[in-house]
Amino acid sequence: MKVANPDPWPATPEEAVALQDRLRARVIAANPRPPEFRTIAGLDSAYDDNGNVAAAIVVLDATTLETVETATARGSTDFPYVPGLLAFRELPTTLAALENLTVTPDLLVCDSQGLAHPRRFGFACHLGLLTGVPTIGVAKNAWGEFEEPAPERGASTVITIDGDPVGRALRTRTDVKPVFVSVGHLIDLETACAQVLALTPEYRQPETTRRADRLCRTLLRDIAIESASAPTAMGTVSPD
């Protein structure tokens, strides 16, 4: 899967905020065509205290939820941790992992925010613009205000930031804490929530997220072991 990044990668938080503000208007919170998703990818990434980054992609068959393909990438980052700018620590390695896929998924499910973000441009929005693939954010915690949804599976309430609706708190399991769904790009919120429910037959988190998380944790553990024995072996992954 080829991914192009036409923008210079920000070196400072100020440059990153400016890029988010510039790109925000390009997000499309609608289905540009009938939403038919045959393959759905889950993406997860993590980093350690040394700046090592691991990214994992797991592609599932949308009907059977069987794993179709996986891909990983390793990288490093020195971009500072700033709330709202997580994408600039993790996106370069995520893009490298996507380029290792031999298939292009029909939908990307990110363990992150989309429009439910202070500048309405979270990780899922940025990734959607870079790939041109419908993308949603499914976060474990809300960034905004919401009322607790009813206890049954499928119940939801609106998430707002500064009074603006930006996503939904969605109950994927009865009497279990909801997940927080928001549009990334090229999909509407109704479709995004329907897909999340289809991906959660047994657990709170989508199967895409659960499998990508496991693969990512394994990779980060391997990086830690290798770094301990060869601390200079890690290189920086280019965002291109």
C-alpha positions as CSV (number, residue, x, y, z in Angstrom):
1,M,0.0,0.0,0.0
2,K,1.5,3.3,-1.1
3,V,1.1,6.4,1.1
4,A,2.2,9.8,0.1
5,N,2.9,12.6,2.6
6,P,3.1,15.9,0.6
7,D,3.6,18.1,3.7
8,P,7.0,18.7,5.4
9,W,7.0,16.8,8.7
10,P,6.8,19.3,11.6
11,A,9.8,19.6,13.9
12,T,8.1,21.6,16.7
13,P,4.7,21.6,18.4
14,E,4.0,25.0,16.9
15,E,4.5,23.7,13.4
16,A,2.4,20.6,14.2
17,V,-0.5,22.8,15.4
18,A,-0.3,25.0,12.3
19,L,-0.4,21.9,10.1
20,Q,-3.5,20.5,11.9
21,D,-5.2,23.9,11.4
22,R,-4.3,23.9,7.7
23,L,-5.5,20.4,7.0
24,R,-8.7,20.4,9.1
25,A,-10.9,21.9,6.4
26,R,-10.1,19.0,4.1
27,V,-11.7,16.3,6.3
28,I,-14.9,14.9,4.7
29,A,-17.4,13.6,7.4
30,A,-19.6,11.8,4.8
31,N,-19.6,8.6,2.8
32,P,-18.4,9.6,-0.7
33,R,-19.9,6.3,-2.1
34,P,-22.0,3.5,-0.7
35,P,-20.1,2.2,2.3
36,E,-19.0,-1.3,1.3
37,F,-16.2,-2.6,3.4
38,R,-14.7,-6.0,2.4
39,T,-11.5,-5.6,4.4
40,I,-11.0,-3.5,7.6
41,A,-7.7,-2.7,9.1
42,G,-6.9,-2.0,12.8
43,L,-3.9,0.2,13.6
44,D,-2.1,0.5,16.8
45,S,1.2,2.1,17.8
46,A,3.2,2.5,21.0
47,Y,6.5,3.9,22.1
48,D,8.9,3.5,25.1
49,D,10.8,5.9,27.2
50,N,13.8,5.8,24.8
51,G,11.7,7.1,21.9
52,N,11.5,3.7,20.2
53,V,8.2,3.4,18.3
54,A,6.3,0.2,17.2
55,A,3.4,0.2,14.8
56,A,1.2,-2.7,13.8
57,I,-1.6,-3.2,11.2
58,V,-4.0,-6.1,11.2
59,V,-6.3,-6.5,8.2
60,L,-9.6,-8.5,8.8
61,D,-12.2,-9.9,6.5
62,A,-15.2,-7.7,7.3
63,T,-17.6,-10.6,7.1
64,T,-15.8,-13.4,8.9
65,L,-13.4,-11.2,11.0
66,E,-10.6,-13.6,10.0
67,T,-7.1,-12.1,9.7
68,V,-6.2,-11.4,6.1
69,E,-2.8,-9.8,6.5
70,T,-0.5,-8.2,9.1
71,A,2.3,-5.6,8.9
72,T,4.6,-3.9,11.3
73,A,7.3,-1.2,11.4
74,R,9.8,0.0,13.8
75,G,11.0,3.6,14.2
76,S,12.1,6.2,16.7
77,T,10.9,9.7,17.5
78,D,12.2,12.8,19.3
79,F,9.0,14.8,18.8
80,P,7.9,15.9,22.3
81,Y,4.9,14.5,24.0
82,V,2.1,17.1,23.8
83,P,-1.6,16.4,24.3
84,G,-3.4,16.7,21.0
85,L,-0.2,16.1,19.0
86,L,0.2,12.3,19.4
87,A,0.1,11.8,15.6
88,F,3.4,13.5,15.2
89,R,5.1,10.9,17.5
90,E,3.4,7.9,15.9
91,L,2.3,8.6,12.4
92,P,5.7,8.2,10.6
93,T,6.1,4.7,11.8
94,T,2.4,3.9,11.2
95,L,2.8,5.0,7.6
96,A,5.8,2.8,7.2
97,A,3.8,-0.2,8.5
98,L,1.0,0.6,6.0
99,E,3.5,0.6,3.2
100,N,4.4,-2.9,4.1
101,L,0.8,-4.1,3.3
102,T,0.2,-5.9,0.0
103,V,-3.5,-5.0,0.2
104,T,-5.3,-1.7,0.6
105,P,-8.0,-2.0,3.2
106,D,-11.4,-0.5,2.6
107,L,-11.6,1.0,6.1
108,L,-9.0,2.0,8.7
109,V,-9.9,1.8,12.4
110,C,-7.5,3.8,14.7
111,D,-7.1,3.4,18.4
112,S,-7.2,7.2,18.7
113,Q,-9.4,10.3,18.2
114,G,-10.7,11.7,14.9
115,L,-12.9,14.8,15.0
116,A,-13.3,14.4,18.8
117,H,-10.1,16.4,19.3
118,P,-9.5,20.0,20.5
119,R,-8.6,21.2,17.0
120,R,-11.1,18.7,15.3
121,F,-8.1,16.9,13.7
122,G,-6.9,13.9,15.6
123,F,-4.7,11.0,14.5
124,A,-7.5,9.3,12.5
125,C,-8.3,12.5,10.5
126,H,-4.6,13.0,9.6
127,L,-4.2,9.3,8.6
128,G,-7.4,9.4,6.5
129,L,-6.2,12.4,4.6
130,L,-2.8,10.9,3.9
131,T,-4.2,7.5,2.7
132,G,-7.4,8.6,1.1
133,V,-9.1,5.6,2.8
134,P,-12.2,5.9,5.0
135,T,-10.9,6.2,8.6
136,I,-12.5,6.2,12.0
137,G,-11.2,6.9,15.5
138,V,-12.2,4.5,18.3
139,A,-10.7,5.7,21.6
140,K,-10.8,4.2,25.0
141,N,-11.3,7.6,26.7
142,A,-13.3,10.7,25.7
143,W,-11.9,14.1,24.8
144,G,-15.0,16.2,25.4
145,E,-18.2,16.0,27.3
146,F,-20.9,13.3,27.1
147,E,-23.7,11.7,29.1
148,E,-23.4,8.1,30.0
149,P,-25.3,6.0,27.4
150,A,-28.0,3.6,28.4
151,P,-26.6,0.2,29.6
152,E,-27.5,-2.0,26.7
153,R,-25.3,-2.8,23.7
154,G,-25.7,-0.3,20.9
155,A,-26.8,2.6,23.1
156,S,-25.0,5.9,22.4
157,T,-24.8,9.6,23.4
158,V,-23.3,12.6,21.7
159,I,-19.8,13.8,22.6
160,T,-19.4,17.6,22.5
161,I,-16.4,19.9,22.6
162,D,-17.2,23.6,23.3
163,G,-20.8,22.7,22.5
164,D,-20.1,21.2,19.1
165,P,-21.0,17.5,18.4
166,V,-17.8,15.6,17.6
167,G,-18.6,11.9,18.1
168,R,-20.4,9.4,20.1
169,A,-20.0,7.4,23.3
170,L,-21.0,4.0,22.1
171,R,-21.8,1.0,24.3
172,T,-20.4,-2.1,22.6
173,R,-21.1,-4.5,25.5
174,T,-24.1,-4.3,27.9
175,D,-23.1,-2.8,31.2
176,V,-19.5,-2.2,30.1
177,K,-17.8,1.1,29.7
178,P,-18.4,2.7,26.2
179,V,-15.9,3.4,23.5
180,F,-15.6,6.8,21.9
181,V,-16.2,6.9,18.2
182,S,-15.5,9.8,15.9
183,V,-15.1,10.4,12.2
184,G,-11.6,10.4,10.7
185,H,-12.2,11.0,7.0
186,L,-14.5,9.8,4.2
187,I,-17.2,8.3,6.4
188,D,-20.2,9.5,8.4
189,L,-20.7,9.0,12.1
190,E,-23.7,6.6,11.7
191,T,-21.7,4.3,9.4
192,A,-18.7,4.5,11.7
193,C,-20.8,3.4,14.8
194,A,-22.4,0.6,12.8
195,Q,-19.0,-0.7,11.8
196,V,-17.7,-0.5,15.4
197,L,-20.7,-2.6,16.5
198,A,-20.0,-5.1,13.8
199,L,-16.4,-5.4,14.9
200,T,-17.3,-6.0,18.6
201,P,-19.1,-9.4,18.7
202,E,-17.5,-10.3,22.1
203,Y,-15.4,-7.6,23.6
204,R,-15.5,-3.9,24.3
205,Q,-12.8,-3.0,21.8
206,P,-13.1,-3.8,18.0
207,E,-11.4,-7.0,16.9
208,T,-9.2,-4.8,14.7
209,T,-7.9,-2.9,17.7
210,R,-7.5,-5.9,19.9
211,R,-5.4,-7.8,17.4
212,A,-3.3,-4.8,16.4
213,D,-2.7,-4.0,20.0
214,R,-1.4,-7.5,20.7
215,L,0.9,-7.4,17.7
216,C,2.1,-4.0,18.6
217,R,2.9,-5.0,22.2
218,T,4.9,-8.0,21.0
219,L,6.9,-5.8,18.6
220,L,7.6,-3.2,21.3
221,R,8.8,-6.0,23.6
222,D,11.1,-7.3,20.9
223,I,12.5,-3.8,20.4
224,A,13.2,-3.5,24.1
225,I,15.1,-6.8,24.1
226,E,17.1,-5.8,21.0
227,S,17.8,-2.3,22.3
228,A,19.2,-3.7,25.5
229,S,21.7,-5.8,23.6
230,A,22.4,-3.3,20.8
231,P,21.2,0.2,21.8
232,T,22.4,1.9,18.6
233,A,20.6,-0.5,16.2
234,M,17.4,1.5,16.0
235,G,17.1,4.0,13.2
236,T,14.5,6.7,12.5
237,V,11.7,5.8,10.1
238,S,11.0,8.5,7.4
239,P,7.4,9.6,7.1
240,D,7.7,9.0,3.4
